[in-house]
Amino acid sequence: MESEASRDGILSQGNTLGEVFDNEEIQQICCRARFNVFALKNGRVYTLINDQRQRGQPELVKELKEHKICSVDSGTAYILYVSEAGNVFFSKLQNKKRRLNARPFNITVPRLLRSFAEMCVIQVACGNNHSLALCKGGQVFAWGQNVGDQLGLGRAGHHVLRPQCVVALTGIPVAQIAAGGTHSFALSHSGAVFGWGRNNCGQLGLGDTKTRHLPTYVKQLECKKIVYISCGAQHTALLTKQQWGMM
């Protein structure tokens, strides 16, 4: 039976995520300072706003119930969702006027990103304020903030409002993309690693702190059999087949 706390949208100290999700398996979790996103194996997506004034519970994104979501990622103020059919949807974190007992912000209703209507996207990756998308055909697209050349388009510019193809990766069989605060990575099926964007802390692993305008091959990782890349704000971690990380 549903508890009174659950009906009121409040998680008690004894609730677990397993109970909230009816023991459905969680496939992916994205955590940001102001919100979290949970993608379940059954294709459902839940969001949770981090509000210090009350302990809320994850809320089902009802508008995506008809689309089985297989992948999600989030920037500092937005969320991208990829459906099993290869469509991309997005939500924004919207600030609200302060009202008594009201949340300071909410997550907007997901909308279809029409730029990918004729393509099949298999993965998205979000930095703080930029995004990447990997299509089934191997093309990588980038858009958003470009102050650190994190889009890999070879040209400077503060913002790119529509997804643009990262031409420098054409012909490379990309298996995974990853985005950090202001840097980006791509991993090929053969394990080759390419990084670009801001490199002030050496997060590209190229042995210096110079910004890269285009995807650059990380020769130090040659023959390391990299299988997964994860980016933080100013650092990068990689997983090899031997299951130890570096950088």
KEVEX-14155 format. One record per residue: residue in one letter; x, y, z of N, C-alpha, C, O, CB in turn. Coordinates in steps of 0.1 Angstrom, whole numbers, plus 5000, padded with zeros to 4 digits. Atoms other than C-alpha are relative to their C-alpha. Glycine has a CB too. Example, Ala and Ser with C-alpha at 12.3 -4.5 7.8 and 13.67 -1.06 7.14 Angstrom:
<pts>
A500949885000512349555078500950125000501950125007499050005012
S499149895000513749895071499250115008499750225009500450054986
</pts>
This chain:
<pts>
M500849885000500050005000500950125000501950135007499050005012
E499349885001501250354991500050085013498950105019499550094989
S499949934987502450545022499550144998499650204987501449995006
E500449865000501250895031501150084995500950184988499550045014
A498849925004504851025027500249994985500550094978501249955007
S499850025014504950874992499050084992499350144982499949854996
R501049935007501651024982500350155000499950224991498649985006
D499749864998502851364994501350044992501750164991500250045014
G498749975008506051334972501250015009502250085004499850124992
I498949984991508351315002500649865003499849775006499650075013
L499450134997510851035007500450005015501050095020501349994992
S499650014986511150925043501449945001501949894991499049905008
Q498750054999514450815057500149864997501249814993500550035015
G500050145002513450455053499849964985500149844982499049935008
N500250035014512650475015501349974993502350044996499250114993
T498850025009515150334990499650024986498450024983500649855002
L500349985014515350404953499449884994498549894985501350034992
G500650135005514450034947498550015002497749964994500649885007
E501549994997511050104964499450104991498350084986499850035015
V500549895009510550424944499849954986498849984980500850135001
F500050045014511250254911499449864999499649794989501450004995
D500750135000509249934920501049894997500749804989498950004990
N498950105001512549744921500549984985501149884982499649875006
E499450005013513249814884501550035000501950125008499250094990
E498549985000516949804875500350144995499850184984500649894992
I499549875005518650144872501249974990502149904993500550085012
Q499050015010520650164840501150115000502250084997499449994986
Q499149895001522250504843499550115010498350135011500150064986
I500349894991522450794868500950124996502150104995500249965015
C499249875003523551154860499750095012498650125016499550064987
C500149924988524251374890500650144997501750164992500849945012
R499649865001524451754889499750075013499050025022499350084988
A500249934987524552014917498550035003498250025015500750144999
R501449964997520852104913499049894996497849905000499750124992
F500950105003519351784899500749874997501949874994499150044988
N499550135003519751414893499149944989497949974989500249905012
V500850075010518551194864500249855001501349815002500350054985
F499950144999517750824866499449934988498249964985499349955013
A500550075011517350604835499949855004500949795008500950024987
L500250144997515850264841500149914988500049954977498649985007
K499850105011516349944821498749994992498849944981500549875006
N501350025007512649944812499750124991498650124985498949985010
G500249895009513050274793499450125007499350235000499249964989
R500649884993511450504820501250095005502350045008499149955011
V499049914994513250814832499450085011498250125010500550104988
Y500549924989512950994865501050115003502250105000499949915013
T499149894997514351334876499750035015498750015020499750124991
L500149964986515051454911500750145002501950155000500649895010
I499449874997515551824920500650005014499949965024498950114998
N499350004987518051874948499650135007500150245005501550004998
D500649884993516052104971500349985015499849885021498550014997
Q499650024986517452155006498850025010498849985021501150105004
R501149964991514052275020499149885002498349885012499350114994
Q500850124998512351935015500649894993501349904983498550034995
R499550125006513251585008499049944990498149884994500449895011
G500950055010511651504975500349864995501349804999500050104988
Q499850135005511351184956500150014984499550114979498949905004
P499949995015512251114919498650004994497749934998500849884995
E501349985007509451214895500249944986501149974979499650145000
L500050065013508651014864499850104989499050194991498949894999
V500149915012509151204831498949944992499149864982501350024992
K501150065006505651114819499950024985499549934978498750065006
E500049985014506051274785500849914992500749904979500450154998
L499250105007508651014776499649865002500349774998501550025004
K500450134998506650714786499849924987500049794987498750005008
E500250075013505950624750501349984992501349914982499050084991
H498750025006509550644741501049935009501349985020500650144995
K499150074991511850384755501450075000502150074989500249854996
I498849924999514850594767501249905003501149835013499950115010
C498950094998518150404764501350075005502250005010500349934988
S498849934995520650674773499750155003498850214997501150004989
V500249864996520751014791501350065004502349995007499050015012
D498949934994523251274801499550145003498550194998501350014990
S500549874996523051624816501150105001502350065005499349995014
G499149894998524851954816499650075013498950015021499950104988
T500349934987524652214844498650045000498050065011501050125001
A501349955000521252334833499149944990498150004986500050154998
Y500850075010519852084808500249855000501249805006500350064986
I500050155001519151714801499849964986498950014979499049935010
L500350065013519451514769499649855002500249785010501350014991
Y500550144999517551184764500149944986499750014976498550005006
V500050075013518150934736499149885001499149805010501549954997
S500950115000515350694727500649884992501549894985498750054993
E499550125007515750344714499950014985500649954978499149885005
A500249985015514550464680501050104995501150124983498650064997
G499049915005517450714679499750155000500450234995500449964987
N500449864999515551034686500750065013500949995023498550015001
V499449924988517051304710498950105005498450174997501350074996
F500949914994514851494734500950085010501950045015498849935008
F499349914991515951784757499050075010497950105006500950104993
S500749924990514751954789501050105006502250085005499549915012
K499249904994516052264806499650025015498549995019499850144993
L500349974987516352354842499650155001500550244997501349975010
Q500649875001514152664845499950065014499250015023498750004993
N500149934988514552914873498650065002498050114992501050115002
K501349954998511253014889500050125010501050135018499049895006
K500049894991510253324908499849945014499049855016498850104997
R500150054987510653274945498650025006498150135007501050075009
R501349994993507353194962500149925012500849825013498849954990
L500050084987506553064997499749864997498849834990499050065009
N500250155001506952684998500149954986499649854983498749965006
A499850045013507752674961501449974996502350035002499550114990
R498650035004510752514944500650124993499950194985500049874992
P499449895006513252764932500249984985500450084977501450035006
F499950035014513352594898499349874996499049795005501549994995
N500650135005511852314877500649964987501250034980498450024999
I499450055012512752094848498950004990497749954992500549855002
T501049985010510852174816499649874993500349774994500550104990
V500550125007508851924796500949974988501350064981498550034994
P499150035011511051734771499550034987498350024984500349855001
R500449975014511051844735500949934991502149914994500050164998
L499250075010512251674704501150094994500750214991499249944989
L498949925006515651804691499949964985500449864981501449975006
R500350035013514651824655501249994990501149944979499050104994
S498850005008518151864642500449854997501149834987501250075007
F499650145002518551484645498849914995498849794996500549945013
A501250075004515151394630500249904989499649794989498950104995
E499750095011516651224600501249905003501749834994500350074987
M498950084996519451054619499649905011498549915017501250095004
C500250094989519750774644501250025010502349975008500049854995
V499049974990521650894675500149885010499049835014499750135008
I499950114991523050624698500650045013500549965023500949894994
Q499549954987524750834725500150155000500450214990501449935003
V499849864998524951184739501050025011501049935020498750085002
A499149974989527551344761499950155003499950234994501449964998
C500249864997527151674780501250055009501549985019498750025008
G499149934991529851904794499250105008498050095009501150074991
N500849904993528952204815499050074992497850084995501050105007
N500949925009527552404786500249964986499950044977500250145002
H499950055014528252194755499649864999499649795009501450024994
S500550145002526951874740500649934988501050004978498550004999
L499650085012528051594717499049894998498349855007501449935003
A500950115003526051334699500749914990501449964981498750054993
L499450105009527251014682498849934993497949874999500849905009
C501050065009525150884653500449854997501649824997499750084988
K499850145004524750514642501049994989501849894988498749944997
G499050005011526750604611501450035003502350034995499550084989
G498649964996529750714631500250155001501350195006500949944992
Q499749855000529351094627499850055015498950005022499050074991
V500149934987529951304658499650154998500150214989501449995008
F500549865001528051634662500250075014500250015024498550004996
A499849924988528751914687499350144999499150194988501550035002
W500749875000526952234698500150055014500449985024498549984995
G500049944987526752474727501150105001501650164991500149905011
Q498949914997529452684743501349964994501649844994500150025015
N498850045007532752694725501250095005502250104997499850014985
V498949914996534952934746501349935002502349995002499650075013
G498850084999537452654752500349914989501149824990499949925013
D499850095012537252504717499649865003500149764996501450014995
Q500550144996535452204733499149944989498849824990499350015013
L500850065010533352154702500849934989500349854981499150114993
G499150075010536352054680499750034986499949954977499949855002
L500449965014535152244650501150084993501050114981498850095000
G498849945006538552414644499850154998500650224992500249944987
R500249865001537152764648499550055013498849985020499050044988
A500449944987536752994677498550064999498050084988500950125004
G501449954999533253114688499449985013499749875019499249944989
H500550024987531353164719498949905001498849825010499450145005
H501150105000528252964710499749954986499850024976498750075006
V500450065012527152724683498649955003498449865011500949894995
L501450034996523352704684499449884994498449824999499150124996
R500550135006522752404661501149904999502349944997499450034986
P499050105001524552074660500850014987500250014976499449865002
Q499249995012527552084637500949875000501449825010500950125000
C499250135001529451774624501550035003502150134998499949944986
V498649994997532951734639500849934988501149814989500449935014
V499550055012534551694605501349925002501749834994500250114990
A498750064997537951604619500049855004500949785002500850075011
L500250144996536551274631499449914989499249794991499249995012
T500650075011535151174597500949884996502149904994499850094988
G499250125004536250824587500549925012501049815010501150044992
I499550074988537150724623498849935006497849995009500750105011
P501250084995534850444636499950035016500449965024500249854998
V500149964986533850614669499149915008498049885003499550155001
A500850094992532550384696499450075012498350035017500949895005
Q500649934988532050634725500550155000501650184994500549945013
I499749864998532051014732499950035015499149975022499150094991
A500149954986532651194765500350155000501050204992501149925009
A499849854999532451554776500350045014499649995023498750074995
G499749954987534051734805499550145001498650184994501549995003
G500449874998533652084818500150084987499150144982500850075011
T499749935012535252244787500949924991501749984984500550145002
H499250085009536951954770499249874996498149845002501349955007
S500750115006535851654749500949884996502149914994499150044988
F499250115004536951304740499249914991497949914991500549915012
A500750115008536151034714500949885000502149895000499850054985
L499350135000537150664715499649924988498449914985499749935013
S500450085012537350454684499949855004500249815015501250014990
H500250154998536450084681501349935002501349825009499249944989
S498750064998540150004680500750045012501849985015500950034988
G499449954988540850184712500850134999501450175009500949895006
A499349875001542350504698499250115007498050115006500250034985
V500749904992541650804719500450144994501550174991500550005015
F499949875006541151164706499450105010498350085015499450014986
G500549904990540851474729500150144994501050164985500849995013
W500049865004540151844723499450095010498650045019499450014986
G500549904991539252164740501050055010502250055007498849945008
R499149944990540652334771500949895007500449785009499150075011
N499050094995543752174785500850065011502050025013500949954989
N499249924991544752404813500549925012501549965018499150115006
C499550094989545152114838500649884994500849785002498949975010
G499550125006546551864813499049894998499349784997501149955008
Q501150105000543151694811499949934987499249834986498750075002
L500050075013543751594774501149895000501149814991500250104989
G499050105000546751384784501150014989501749914985499449864999
L499149985011548951534757501450055005502350084996499550104990
G498749964995551851624780500350155001501450195003501149944992
D499849854999551252004779498650065005497749985009500450064987
T501249944996548552254788499450094990498850194992500350095013
K500549925011547752394754498649954995498449834995501049994988
T501450035006544152414741500249944986501049974979499250135000
R500150065014543352194711498750044994497650024999500249845001
H501249955007540952334685499349884993498249894989500450114990
L500550125007540551994668500349875007501249875015500650004985
P499650124994540451634679501449964998501949964986499049894995
T498650035000543951524687500349865005499949835016500950115007
Y499750144996545251174689500950005012502050075012500749924988
V499250014987546551084724501049884998500649775001499149995012
K499150115003549650884714500549935013500849815012501350064993
Q499650074988550550804750499249885004499649795011500050105012
L500950114997547550574752500049894989499249804989498650065001
E499950095010548550384721500249865006501149845014501150034990
C499850144996548250004726499549975015499849875020501449954998
K500450024986546650054761498649935000498149895011499950135007
K501350075000543349884750498950085008498350015017500149865004
I501049924993541050164762498649964996498449944984500250164998
V501350045004537450064764498950105005497750095001499749865006
Y501049914996535750354782500750135005501850125011499149945012
I499549874996536350724789499050085008497850085005500450094988
S500949924991534850944817500750145003501950145006499649935013
C499449874998535451324820499450075012498250075014499850084987
G500449914989535251544851500150144995500350174983500849985013
A500049865004535251924851501450034994501550104984499850095012
Q498749965005539051944846501049875001502249895003500650115008
H499250115000540251584846499349894992498249904988500349945014
T500550115008539851254826500449875006501549865011500450024985
A499650134996539750894836499649904989498649924982499249965013
L500250095011539950594813500149855006500849835015501050014989
L500050144996539250224817500649914989500249934977498549955003
T499450105009541349954800499449865002498749845011501550005001
K500450144999540649594794500649935012500049845018500449924988
Q499450054987542949534824499350065012499750035023501550025000
Q500849934990540549754844500850085010500750075022499249895008
W499349904992542950014856500050134992500250134980501449965004
G500149875007542650384849501350085000502350055006498950085007
M498849915001545050664841499650144997498450174995501049954989
M500249865003545351034834499550075012499250195012499150024988
</pts>
